[in-house]
Amino acid sequence: MPDDAAVSRETPADPPPWFRVHLFACTNRRPDGHRRGSCAARGSEGLRDYMKARAKEMGLPGIRVNSAGCLDRCEFGPVIVIYPEGVWYRATTREDIDEILATHVRDGGRVPRLMLTEKDVPPG
Amino acid sequence: MPDDAAVSRETPADPPPWFRVHLFACTNRRPDGHRRGSCAARGSEGLRDYMKARAKEMGLPGIRVNSAGCLDRCEFGPVIVIYPEGVWYRATTREDIDEILATHVRDGGRVPRLMLTEKDVPPG
């Protein structure tokens, strides 16, 4: 099957996902008083630490919680984004984190009250 | 259609992707001599800066290049992962970055010589 072989040489299938749930929490910090604010100034570092510990406690398989630089939706922070689905959340409390981990990560659902949508566009 | 309405209330469709290409470059740094090494010790910060500048120069639409904390595939670094497709690369030179941006990001292809696969598992 030379055609198949040619296709397969040029476009190998992607490897399986390395992490089932890859979660990035913005921990960018801007100087106090910056017009856009920043996720770290809104407490994202502590929330990320809590999320890492809580995910471990819950024994969630295949999840990785990472810090990330500025995700550029600062005004809606502290923001997290979960891949591969590309769903964004604003999580400001530990209860928010608990709900995202239980409902989204563990149960495969969504937490609409915390989700960012296409209407959450940074000004200017 | 009450059934559809009920379903739609409980599981709203996810918003469209905020970034078409969301690229994370590990910039974690471990102390010199650490058994696993680290991406920053292998030059990932300079490569991330280059990637940001180059993506801008190329005028690639919808791309975001972010730094990330430890992605836990240190031995194969400097590593980057591109979502939503979840494809991982080892990029060690500016030429590697150029090829990933042109072939993967701009043209939607893959760069097999630089891709990590499921066989690239950190030891122990």
Boltz contact constraints between the chains, C-beta under 6 A:
constraints:
  - contact:
      token1: [A, 12]
      token2: [B, 112]
      max_distance: 6.0
  - contact:
      token1: [A, 14]
      token2: [B, 87]
      max_distance: 6.0
  - contact:
      token1: [A, 15]
      token2: [B, 117]
      max_distance: 6.0
  - contact:
      token1: [A, 15]
      token2: [B, 118]
      max_distance: 6.0
  - contact:
      token1: [A, 16]
      token2: [B, 118]
      max_distance: 6.0
  - contact:
      token1: [A, 17]
      token2: [B, 86]
      max_distance: 6.0
  - contact:
      token1: [A, 66]
      token2: [B, 68]
      max_distance: 6.0
  - contact:
      token1: [A, 66]
      token2: [B, 69]
      max_distance: 6.0
  - contact:
      token1: [A, 67]
      token2: [B, 69]
      max_distance: 6.0
  - contact:
      token1: [A, 68]
      token2: [B, 66]
      max_distance: 6.0
  - contact:
      token1: [A, 68]
      token2: [B, 68]
      max_distance: 6.0
  - contact:
      token1: [A, 69]
      token2: [B, 66]
      max_distance: 6.0
  - contact:
      token1: [A, 69]
      token2: [B, 67]
      max_distance: 6.0
  - contact:
      token1: [A, 83]
      token2: [B, 83]
      max_distance: 6.0
  - contact:
      token1: [A, 83]
      token2: [B, 84]
      max_distance: 6.0
  - contact:
      token1: [A, 84]
      token2: [B, 83]
      max_distance: 6.0
  - contact:
      token1: [A, 84]
      token2: [B, 84]
      max_distance: 6.0
  - contact:
      token1: [A, 84]
      token2: [B, 86]
      max_distance: 6.0
  - contact:
      token1: [A, 86]
      token2: [B, 17]
      max_distance: 6.0
  - contact:
      token1: [A, 86]
      token2: [B, 84]
      max_distance: 6.0
  - contact:
      token1: [A, 87]
      token2: [B, 14]
      max_distance: 6.0
  - contact:
      token1: [A, 112]
      token2: [B, 12]
      max_distance: 6.0
  - contact:
      token1: [A, 117]
      token2: [B, 15]
      max_distance: 6.0
  - contact:
      token1: [A, 118]
      token2: [B, 15]
      max_distance: 6.0
  - contact:
      token1: [A, 118]
      token2: [B, 16]
      max_distance: 6.0
